[in-house]
Amino acid sequence: MNYKRMPIEIESPEEKGYGTITHNLAESSVRDIYLKDVNVDLTDVLLFYGEHKGLLKLREAIKEDSKVLTADDVLVTSGAATALFVVATSMLSSKDHLVVIRPNYGTNLETPRALNCQMSIIDMSFENNFDIDVEAISKAIQPNTRLISVTNPHNPSGKLYDESTINALIALAEKNNCHLLVDETYRDLNFQTELKPYVAELSDKVISVSSVSKSYGAPGIRIGWIISRDKKIMHDFLAGKEQICLCNSVVDEEIAYALLNNKVEIIKNNHAHILTNFQYLKEWFAKQPYLEWVEPKAGVVCFPRLKQGYTVDAEKLYDTLYEKHGTIVGPGHWFEQDKTYMRIGFGYPGLEELKEGLANLEKCLKELATEVRP
């Protein structure tokens, strides 16, 4: 495989060094938590090889109270990134075809490329509110299509796709005997609507992926999961996981179980924080002269762009924002978009950090953006 480092990883806050950042608007999660914040006693955890599918009580907690899913429909992985890697490497090769939306989380594009998989990329647009073009996906499907890949809630726009869109995608997968991969990493951060079941409940042609990284502020324990009712591909995914890491850290699994066991309170508190920040963000964009956005409906990120009628040296903008103000956002090229787009995370910072970071961004735009005269 021909691996390639992605800009989103090369330029990430952890690579820059958290100590160099005072206003972090680049994160796509809630605030990271400390182990002391988790009500878990690890003293009696046996450091053995854990069950290859994942700790049974954790898989039961992941499937929630579903009347459709069983614990055997869940495979616990070392983060959602590994889950996506297992899915791609198990299902795709140079002989196979993938239909994938863009913008998207980089792994959903780069891993298939490393496999030399044949790909049809369906580009979504700001002008169409980052809606999924189901008809375009339908036209792109080929006899060797094995996977349709989407994210919901969408990363990086925060778009939440309705039941009719999801059902139409499922119908395409069923009709064409392929699978629909739904990256549901932000599912628990549906802070404005009622939480829906995993899409994998709806058909055995659906693969759902999620983790504790974004919604629980626990990316350091590296726990994610794959959910599917298709026994054959779940067997293949387990075989892939066993080749990669055999089993997960039993310590990480116990911590993840403690988090999910306290899910209601954790998510309630996180939603309250997100809503506070989101309300300020809405007010800021309403008065913002330089940027425009598609208002997010879920998750903790949005994907605004420079308004028509302005131009800016994007490289200088991001360099100045970081070097002069200690503030970072996610430049558009992280998502293979123009650099005048940017992902802004509003779940990670405290309210004052968010306010000051946005103020710094506006200062830089005021200084560097030039109005284009007709």
N, C-alpha and C positions, 0 to 999 in steps of 0.2 A: 504494500500500500504506500502511496505517495502522500505522506502527511504534510500539511501546511498550517503554520500558525495563523490564527485569525486575528485581525486588528482588534476585535473586541477583547481578546485575551492579552495581546501585546500591550495595549494601552489601558488596561483595566486599573482600577484604584489600587488593587493589591500589588500590581507590578510597579506602579508609580511610587507606592509607599504611602500608607494611610497617614503617616506623620507629616507628609508634605501637603496634605489637603485639609482645608478648614471648612469648606462648604461642598459636601459631596452630593451632587445631584445626578451622578452617573449610575448609582446603584439601582438595581431592578428588584429590590426586595424591601421588606420591613427591616428595622434595625436589628443587627446581630445581638443575640442574647448571650449571657454568661452561663456556664454550667451550674453555678450556684442559684440561678433563677429557675432551674428545672427541679421539680420535686422528685428526685430519683436517688435511690441508694444503690450504689454499684459495688458494695463490698462483698456481696455474695454472688457476683457474676462469675461463672466458670469460664475461663479463657480457653475454650475448646473450639473445634471446628463446628460452626453453627450449621443449622439445617440449610441446605443449598438453596431452597426456595425462599428462605427468610424465616425469621422467628414466627411461629404460628400465631401467637397472640397479636403480633404486629400486623400480620396479614389480615387477621380478623378485624382489627381496628381500621385498617386501610379501606376495606370493603364496606365499612360502616354498617348500617342496618339494612343493606340491600337484600331484597327478597329474590334477586336474580343472580347476583354474583356469589361465589363461594371463595373460601381462602385459597383454593387451588387455582383460581383465576388470577391470582396475584403473584408476581415475582418481584421480590425486593432486590434492589440493585444499589451500587455505590453512587447514588445521586442520579438525577434525571439525565445528566450528560451520558452516563454509562448506559442507562436505559435506552436512550436514542441510538447510541452506538451499537448496542446489541441488536436492536430492531433492524437497523440499516445493514449490518454485516451478516445477519441471518437471512435477510430477505432479498438483498440486492447484489447484483454482480454486473459485469460488463455486458451480459446477455439480457439484462432486465431493464425495465423502464420505470421511471418515477415521475409523477406529476407533483410539483411542490410550489406553494405560494411564496411570494417575495414582496415586501421585506419579511424577514424571518430571523429566528435565532440561528446564528451561524452554523452550528453543528448540523442542522437539518439540511444544509446545502453542502457543507464541506466534506462530511463523511461519505455521502454518495459520490462526490467528485473523486475522493481518494480511492473509491472502489471502481472508478471508471464506468459508473452506471450511466446509462442513457437517461437524460433528464429533459423534461419540459417544464420551464419555469413560467408560472402565471403571475405576472406583475400586477399588483394592486396599486391604486393611485389615491393620492390625497383628494383629488377632485371628486372621486367616487366614494369618499369617506372610508377608504380601505375596505370596502365590501369585497367579499369573495365572488368572483365571476364563475358561477357554477357552469354556465354554458361553455365558457372557455376551457374549463377543466374537462368537461365532457368531450369536447372536440379534440383535446390533447391526448386522450386515452388511446393506447395502441394495444395490439394483441398481446404484447409482452409486458404490459403495465402490471406491476405487482403492488404498487403502493401509491396512494394519494396522501400528501402530507400537508397538514394545516396546524395552526395554533389557535386555541380558543380558551380563555381570552387571548386576543392577538398581542403578540410581542413584535414590534414595539409600540403600537398605537393605543393599546388598551381597548380596542373594539371588542364587543361581546356579540357573537353571532347568534341569531335567533334560531328557534327550533326548525323553522322551514328551511333555512340554509343547511343546517346540520343534517336534517332528514333527507334533503336532496343529495347531499354528498354520500350519505349512507346508501341511498338508492343506486347511485352510480357505482359504488363499490360492489354492491350485491349483483347488479346487472352485468358487470364486467369481470366478475370473479377475481377481484383484487381486494386489498385491505385499505381501510381509511385509518391513518395515524393521526390522532388528535393529541397534540402536546398541550396538556391541561395544567401546566405548571402554576398558573395564576388562579386556578379554579376556586380555591378557598378565599380569594380576595375579591369575590363578587360583592363588593361592599354596598351596592345600591339595589340589588335584586335578590330574590330568593335563590338559594343554592340549589342547583340542579344535580341529579345523579351523574355519575361518570357516563360519558357517551358510550363507553364499552358495554353498558347495560343494554343498549338498544339493538345490538346486532353482533353476531359472532364474526363479522367482517370488520369490526372496529378494534383498534388498539389505543388505549388511553395511557398516557404517561404523566407522572407528577412527582412531587418530592416535598420534603420539609424545608427546603432551602429558602424559598421566597416568602411563603406565607407565615412561617414560624420563626424566621430569623436564625436558622440553624444550618447554614451551608457547611459549617466545619465538621459536622458528623457524617456527611456524605451518605445520605439515605434518600433514595428515590424508588420508584416502582413502575412496573408495567402491568396493565390489566387487560386481559382478553379472555373471551369465552371460547376461543378456538384452541382446542386441546393440542392439535398438531403443532401450531406455531409456538405455543407456550412451551412445548417440549423442546423445540428448536432453540427458543430463547434461553431456556435453562441450560442447554448444552453450550450455548455461546457464553453465558455467564461463567459456567464451570471452567471453560478454557481461559477466560480472562482473569478471574479472581477466586474461583471455586465457591466461596461464601463471603458474606459480609463480616465486618467487625461486630462481634457480639456485644461489645460495649456500645457502639453506635446504635445498634438495634434496640437495646434497652432504653437508651435516651430517647430515641424516636417514639417508642411505645409510650413513654411517660408523657411526651408532648401530645400525642394523639389522644391519650387517655384524658387529657385536660384541654381538649380541643375547643370546646364551647367557650370557655373563659378566655383562652388565648386569642382566638379569632375575634371574639367580641371586642376585646381591648385593642387589637390591631385595627379593626374596622373603625373604631372611634377615633383613633389617631389619624388614620388615612382620611376620614371624612373631614376632620379639622383642616388638614393640609390641603385637601382637594378644594374645599370652599375658598381658601385663600388663593389657590392657583387659578380658580375660575375668575375671581375678581381681578387678579393680576392680568390675565389674558384679555379680559374685557376692556382694559385700559392700555393694552400693549400696542405701541405704534409700529413695532418692527417685526413681530412674529405672529403667525396664525396657526391654529391647531384644529384637529378633529377631536372634539371633547371625548375623553376616554369614559367608558362605562364600567370598567372593572380593572383589576390589577393595580399597579402602583407606578405606571409609566405612561407618558404621552409622547407624541412624535411630531412636534411642530416644525415649521419651516419659515424661512425668511419670506416676508410678504413680497408679492409682486410690486415692482416699482423701486426696490432697493437692491443694491449689490454690496458684497462684502468679501474681503480676503478671508476665507474661512480658516485657513491655517493660522493666520495672524490672530484672528478672533479667539480661537481655542488656546493658542499659546499665551496670549495676553491674559485671558481669563484665569488660566492656571498659574502663570508665573507672577502676575501682579496681584491677583486676588485670591489665590489658593482655592479656586473654584473649578469644578469639572462637570461636564455633561457628557453624553454619549454622542459623538459626531456621527453624521449620517452614513459615512463610509463603513461604520461597524455593521451596517445592514445592507451594504451594496447600493446605497442611495447617495444622492448628491450631498456634499458636505454642508450645504446650507440647511439641511434637515438636522435635527438633533433629538436625541431621546433624553427627556428630563424625568428623573425619578423623584416621586413625591412621597414615598412611603418610608424611605430610610432616614431622611433628616428630621430633626425636631423642627417645630414650627419656626422658631427664630432662625435656625440655620437655613431653612428653606427661604424665608423672607430675605435674608441677607444674600444668599446665593443668587436668587432671582434679581435682586437689586444690582449685584455685581455684573450679572449677564446683561442687564439693560444698560449699565454704564458703558460696557464694552461695545455694545451695539450702537449706542449713541455716538461713541468716539470713532468707530470704524465703519459703520454702515453708511453708504452713500446713496442718496436718492437719485434715481434715474429719471432725467427729464425727457418727456415725450418729444 
